[in-house]
Amino acid sequence: MTPIHIMINGVPGKVATTLLAHAMKDERFTVIPFSLTGPGTEKSIPVNGTDITLVSPDERFEAIKKIKAKYAPFITVDYTHPTAVDANVAFYCENGLPFVMGTTGGNRDQIREAVNHSDIPAVIAPNMAKQIVGLQAMIEYGAQNFPGLFNGYEMSVKESHQSWKADTSGTAKAIIRQFNLLGVDFTEADIDKVRDPEAQKAMGIAEEHLDGHGWHTYTLKASDGGSEFGITHNINGRDIYAEGTLDAVAFVEKKRDQGISGHCFSMIDVMKNL
């Protein structure tokens, strides 16, 4: 099988760099030594012995022409910054770059609409960890089949991520929407969003994982105090996200090879086709 060319955008960010290291060890892929990134970064960065050239926003229109000429076809992965999502998706669509969007943030309806009117396939998901996505699917099944099941229950949500994560967890927001359908009155503004390292250590998060973790707890209590339910998913490190992302890349390449364009897929679609 011919390896899939993959360009990972967002280096030197930690998630993008972790993904690069995984892709370099995965025989399914050949890493393109370029990464679209934000302003004010270095010109290049070494990853596992390979120098990755970093392309700033004011350079990318010219750079992508040269990258496409040398490496196309390839799949792009976006692990940049939430504030860059909308512009990045517009760029990918304009330049015919099939992509996997792992960055949260942006106007999700708008970016899906952009892909639907483009010539490319894409996977857009708030979480690339297959096990967490599977858990979300179970909760969604309950919401669709047992609406109002938790009417009258009070909900609390605590999510903890590394201090520099700019936005609220997209996974938490998605799960809350399903519990709303299950009858729970809860909004994104009610989330206890933990970003302070000292508070995180008090929660039991090990020092070595303070700069890379995702701990979530959802608690539901009956108004009379007679019953309580909880869901917890605690992830240390970033390997689980890298594994799911690379499966999504292989999926998008398959769709591109089949000639499918103008379609947004989810991680559920990816998992059903593993």
C-alpha positions as a Python dict, from the first residue, in 0.01 Angstrom:
ca = {
    (1, 'M'): (0, 0, 0),
    (2, 'T'): (132, 343, -95),
    (3, 'P'): (172, 559, 216),
    (4, 'I'): (-65, 851, 256),
    (5, 'H'): (96, 1194, 251),
    (6, 'I'): (-11, 1391, 558),
    (7, 'M'): (50, 1756, 651),
    (8, 'I'): (-8, 1839, 1017),
    (9, 'N'): (-82, 2202, 1091),
    (10, 'G'): (-36, 2363, 1431),
    (11, 'V'): (327, 2278, 1506),
    (12, 'P'): (490, 2366, 1747),
    (13, 'G'): (168, 2311, 1944),
    (14, 'K'): (179, 2009, 2171),
    (15, 'V'): (-108, 1813, 2012),
    (16, 'A'): (22, 1870, 1658),
    (17, 'T'): (375, 1775, 1761),
    (18, 'T'): (255, 1459, 1936),
    (19, 'L'): (59, 1365, 1627),
    (20, 'L'): (364, 1423, 1408),
    (21, 'A'): (568, 1183, 1619),
    (22, 'H'): (296, 916, 1592),
    (23, 'A'): (255, 963, 1216),
    (24, 'M'): (628, 925, 1161),
    (25, 'K'): (614, 581, 1322),
    (26, 'D'): (299, 468, 1138),
    (27, 'E'): (373, 287, 813),
    (28, 'R'): (42, 410, 668),
    (29, 'F'): (178, 764, 636),
    (30, 'T'): (452, 982, 495),
    (31, 'V'): (480, 1313, 678),
    (32, 'I'): (513, 1629, 470),
    (33, 'P'): (783, 1840, 638),
    (34, 'F'): (574, 2159, 644),
    (35, 'S'): (320, 2290, 894),
    (36, 'L'): (91, 2590, 867),
    (37, 'T'): (109, 2773, 1196),
    (38, 'G'): (39, 3106, 1365),
    (39, 'P'): (241, 3428, 1344),
    (40, 'G'): (558, 3484, 1542),
    (41, 'T'): (684, 3125, 1548),
    (42, 'E'): (1022, 2983, 1453),
    (43, 'K'): (1109, 2907, 1091),
    (44, 'S'): (1151, 2535, 1158),
    (45, 'I'): (1143, 2281, 1439),
    (46, 'P'): (1299, 1933, 1462),
    (47, 'V'): (1063, 1642, 1532),
    (48, 'N'): (1213, 1294, 1563),
    (49, 'G'): (1513, 1400, 1358),
    (50, 'T'): (1311, 1568, 1080),
    (51, 'D'): (1308, 1946, 1035),
    (52, 'I'): (951, 2070, 994),
    (53, 'T'): (930, 2404, 813),
    (54, 'L'): (675, 2632, 978),
    (55, 'V'): (464, 2846, 746),
    (56, 'S'): (315, 3168, 886),
    (57, 'P'): (-27, 3301, 774),
    (58, 'D'): (123, 3565, 544),
    (59, 'E'): (332, 3299, 366),
    (60, 'R'): (83, 3018, 328),
    (61, 'F'): (-83, 3114, -3),
    (62, 'E'): (248, 3098, -189),
    (63, 'A'): (381, 2805, 15),
    (64, 'I'): (78, 2583, -45),
    (65, 'K'): (127, 2606, -422),
    (66, 'K'): (478, 2461, -386),
    (67, 'I'): (367, 2200, -131),
    (68, 'K'): (85, 2081, -356),
    (69, 'A'): (313, 2068, -658),
    (70, 'K'): (555, 1839, -475),
    (71, 'Y'): (334, 1626, -248),
    (72, 'A'): (-28, 1625, -370),
    (73, 'P'): (-250, 1446, -311),
    (74, 'F'): (-231, 1468, 67),
    (75, 'I'): (-453, 1498, 372),
    (76, 'T'): (-427, 1796, 603),
    (77, 'V'): (-478, 1779, 980),
    (78, 'D'): (-564, 2091, 1178),
    (79, 'Y'): (-456, 2124, 1541),
    (80, 'T'): (-407, 2498, 1542),
    (81, 'H'): (-598, 2750, 1760),
    (82, 'P'): (-973, 2795, 1807),
    (83, 'T'): (-955, 3152, 1676),
    (84, 'A'): (-803, 3030, 1347),
    (85, 'V'): (-1057, 2757, 1266),
    (86, 'D'): (-1294, 2953, 1042),
    (87, 'A'): (-1015, 3105, 831),
    (88, 'N'): (-830, 2774, 808),
    (89, 'V'): (-1133, 2585, 684),
    (90, 'A'): (-1196, 2852, 422),
    (91, 'F'): (-832, 2815, 313),
    (92, 'Y'): (-854, 2434, 291),
    (93, 'C'): (-1175, 2451, 88),
    (94, 'E'): (-1039, 2720, -142),
    (95, 'N'): (-721, 2523, -209),
    (96, 'G'): (-880, 2178, -243),
    (97, 'L'): (-719, 2030, 68),
    (98, 'P'): (-912, 1739, 222),
    (99, 'F'): (-871, 1768, 597),
    (100, 'V'): (-930, 1638, 948),
    (101, 'M'): (-1027, 1912, 1194),
    (102, 'G'): (-922, 1832, 1550),
    (103, 'T'): (-922, 2192, 1670),
    (104, 'T'): (-1228, 2297, 1867),
    (105, 'G'): (-1388, 2638, 1832),
    (106, 'G'): (-1504, 2830, 1530),
    (107, 'N'): (-1853, 2846, 1385),
    (108, 'R'): (-1921, 2476, 1343),
    (109, 'D'): (-2232, 2524, 1127),
    (110, 'Q'): (-2041, 2764, 904),
    (111, 'I'): (-1741, 2537, 857),
    (112, 'R'): (-1960, 2237, 775),
    (113, 'E'): (-2147, 2449, 524),
    (114, 'A'): (-1816, 2555, 368),
    (115, 'V'): (-1713, 2190, 322),
    (116, 'N'): (-2054, 2094, 185),
    (117, 'H'): (-2008, 2355, -90),
    (118, 'S'): (-1648, 2257, -164),
    (119, 'D'): (-1471, 1992, -371),
    (120, 'I'): (-1324, 1805, -73),
    (121, 'P'): (-1424, 1555, 198),
    (122, 'A'): (-1341, 1625, 563),
    (123, 'V'): (-1376, 1485, 912),
    (124, 'I'): (-1476, 1746, 1170),
    (125, 'A'): (-1506, 1634, 1531),
    (126, 'P'): (-1472, 1796, 1875),
    (127, 'N'): (-1292, 1486, 2002),
    (128, 'M'): (-1072, 1236, 1820),
    (129, 'A'): (-1052, 977, 2100),
    (130, 'K'): (-1256, 685, 1967),
    (131, 'Q'): (-1350, 555, 2311),
    (132, 'I'): (-1488, 891, 2421),
    (133, 'V'): (-1674, 929, 2093),
    (134, 'G'): (-1826, 586, 2153),
    (135, 'L'): (-1938, 697, 2499),
    (136, 'Q'): (-2096, 1006, 2347),
    (137, 'A'): (-2282, 787, 2099),
    (138, 'M'): (-2424, 580, 2384),
    (139, 'I'): (-2551, 892, 2559),
    (140, 'E'): (-2695, 1020, 2232),
    (141, 'Y'): (-2879, 690, 2187),
    (142, 'G'): (-3034, 739, 2529),
    (143, 'A'): (-3134, 1095, 2448),
    (144, 'Q'): (-3303, 989, 2126),
    (145, 'N'): (-3483, 690, 2273),
    (146, 'F'): (-3557, 802, 2630),
    (147, 'P'): (-3616, 1179, 2613),
    (148, 'G'): (-3685, 1336, 2950),
    (149, 'L'): (-3538, 1040, 3139),
    (150, 'F'): (-3362, 1274, 3384),
    (151, 'N'): (-3637, 1533, 3423),
    (152, 'G'): (-3596, 1711, 3756),
    (153, 'Y'): (-3235, 1605, 3808),
    (154, 'E'): (-2969, 1860, 3889),
    (155, 'M'): (-2647, 1837, 3693),
    (156, 'S'): (-2291, 1944, 3765),
    (157, 'V'): (-2003, 1924, 3518),
    (158, 'K'): (-1633, 1965, 3587),
    (159, 'E'): (-1380, 1957, 3305),
    (160, 'S'): (-1007, 2005, 3347),
    (161, 'H'): (-753, 2064, 3072),
    (162, 'Q'): (-404, 2211, 3049),
    (163, 'S'): (-386, 2576, 3157),
    (164, 'W'): (-328, 2708, 2805),
    (165, 'K'): (-640, 2549, 2651),
    (166, 'A'): (-828, 2857, 2537),
    (167, 'D'): (-1183, 2730, 2508),
    (168, 'T'): (-1436, 2513, 2687),
    (169, 'S'): (-1413, 2144, 2601),
    (170, 'G'): (-1609, 2065, 2285),
    (171, 'T'): (-1677, 1717, 2425),
    (172, 'A'): (-1835, 1862, 2738),
    (173, 'K'): (-2054, 2091, 2530),
    (174, 'A'): (-2167, 1802, 2309),
    (175, 'I'): (-2251, 1576, 2604),
    (176, 'I'): (-2443, 1856, 2775),
    (177, 'R'): (-2661, 1897, 2467),
    (178, 'Q'): (-2760, 1530, 2491),
    (179, 'F'): (-2843, 1561, 2860),
    (180, 'N'): (-3060, 1860, 2777),
    (181, 'L'): (-3265, 1624, 2560),
    (182, 'L'): (-3274, 1383, 2855),
    (183, 'G'): (-3449, 1653, 3055),
    (184, 'V'): (-3163, 1825, 3237),
    (185, 'D'): (-3160, 2205, 3264),
    (186, 'F'): (-2791, 2289, 3222),
    (187, 'T'): (-2592, 2531, 3004),
    (188, 'E'): (-2233, 2570, 2893),
    (189, 'A'): (-2199, 2865, 3131),
    (190, 'D'): (-2263, 2628, 3424),
    (191, 'I'): (-1951, 2418, 3354),
    (192, 'D'): (-1680, 2423, 3618),
    (193, 'K'): (-1383, 2478, 3386),
    (194, 'V'): (-1057, 2404, 3569),
    (195, 'R'): (-734, 2545, 3427),
    (196, 'D'): (-532, 2618, 3744),
    (197, 'P'): (-245, 2367, 3796),
    (198, 'E'): (-272, 2375, 4175),
    (199, 'A'): (-643, 2299, 4161),
    (200, 'Q'): (-570, 2021, 3914),
    (201, 'K'): (-313, 1862, 4142),
    (202, 'A'): (-568, 1874, 4422),
    (203, 'M'): (-802, 1678, 4194),
    (204, 'G'): (-540, 1403, 4168),
    (205, 'I'): (-385, 1487, 3831),
    (206, 'A'): (-18, 1391, 3827),
    (207, 'E'): (243, 1662, 3776),
    (208, 'E'): (366, 1509, 3450),
    (209, 'H'): (19, 1535, 3296),
    (210, 'L'): (-64, 1894, 3391),
    (211, 'D'): (33, 2013, 3042),
    (212, 'G'): (-166, 1744, 2865),
    (213, 'H'): (-484, 1591, 3006),
    (214, 'G'): (-863, 1588, 2980),
    (215, 'W'): (-1055, 1500, 3295),
    (216, 'H'): (-1435, 1518, 3282),
    (217, 'T'): (-1697, 1435, 3544),
    (218, 'Y'): (-2073, 1463, 3491),
    (219, 'T'): (-2292, 1419, 3799),
    (220, 'L'): (-2672, 1396, 3811),
    (221, 'K'): (-2866, 1415, 4137),
    (222, 'A'): (-3238, 1367, 4195),
    (223, 'S'): (-3407, 1666, 4354),
    (224, 'D'): (-3506, 1457, 4659),
    (225, 'G'): (-3149, 1333, 4706),
    (226, 'G'): (-3256, 974, 4667),
    (227, 'S'): (-3042, 889, 4365),
    (228, 'E'): (-2723, 1001, 4202),
    (229, 'F'): (-2553, 907, 3875),
    (230, 'G'): (-2207, 989, 3746),
    (231, 'I'): (-2001, 957, 3430),
    (232, 'T'): (-1625, 1011, 3434),
    (233, 'H'): (-1366, 995, 3159),
    (234, 'N'): (-1010, 1091, 3252),
    (235, 'I'): (-739, 1102, 2986),
    (236, 'N'): (-371, 1160, 3061),
    (237, 'G'): (-144, 1256, 2773),
    (238, 'R'): (-236, 1290, 2405),
    (239, 'D'): (-171, 947, 2255),
    (240, 'I'): (-539, 851, 2247),
    (241, 'Y'): (-618, 1157, 2032),
    (242, 'A'): (-329, 1090, 1794),
    (243, 'E'): (-445, 732, 1734),
    (244, 'G'): (-799, 840, 1649),
    (245, 'T'): (-680, 1128, 1432),
    (246, 'L'): (-463, 903, 1218),
    (247, 'D'): (-755, 665, 1164),
    (248, 'A'): (-958, 969, 1053),
    (249, 'V'): (-685, 1065, 807),
    (250, 'A'): (-691, 717, 654),
    (251, 'F'): (-1070, 744, 628),
    (252, 'V'): (-1059, 1082, 450),
    (253, 'E'): (-796, 953, 207),
    (254, 'K'): (-1026, 661, 124),
    (255, 'K'): (-1313, 901, 57),
    (256, 'R'): (-1090, 1126, -154),
    (257, 'D'): (-976, 824, -355),
    (258, 'Q'): (-1342, 728, -409),
    (259, 'G'): (-1407, 1072, -555),
    (260, 'I'): (-1632, 1186, -271),
    (261, 'S'): (-1639, 1562, -228),
    (262, 'G'): (-1844, 1828, -53),
    (263, 'H'): (-1916, 1609, 248),
    (264, 'C'): (-1848, 1638, 621),
    (265, 'F'): (-1796, 1318, 816),
    (266, 'S'): (-1781, 1255, 1189),
    (267, 'M'): (-1571, 1027, 1406),
    (268, 'I'): (-1870, 793, 1422),
    (269, 'D'): (-1839, 754, 1045),
    (270, 'V'): (-1470, 681, 1090),
    (271, 'M'): (-1531, 422, 1361),
    (272, 'K'): (-1794, 242, 1157),
    (273, 'N'): (-1543, 197, 878),
    (274, 'L'): (-1237, 81, 1073),
}
